[in-house]
């Protein structure tokens, strides 16, 4: 099940609007999920903008690091065929 938020273009403006807290992050192109990460949302987005080739992003904030990692793991499991 994808995150219940709309896709945003992966840009500096998007990174500037992202919360500075832990969360689960989906990356995609043309609305298709390509990768799921967990970590400090802004840091993950900065790294993706610099080194990645994703066009879109969406995220969900978490309570703490372990919570973000658990959400990402559960999310990956739901996407597996």
C-alpha positions, 0 to 999 in steps of 0.5 A: 500500500503506498503512502496516502500523500500526493507525489511532489517533484524532488526539488530543493523547494520540496526539501525545504518544506520537508520536516526535520524529523525521522520518517519513511520516504518513497521515491518514484518516477511517473507515480510508480514507487522505485525505492523506500527509505527510512531516516531523517527526511531532509537528509534522505531527500538531500542525498537523493537529490544529489546522488539519485535519479528519482523524480518524485517523492512523498513521505510520512513522519515517524515518532523516532528512528526505530518507528521510521525503520519499522514503517519502511519495513512494513511498507516494503513487505506490502509491496512485495509480490 
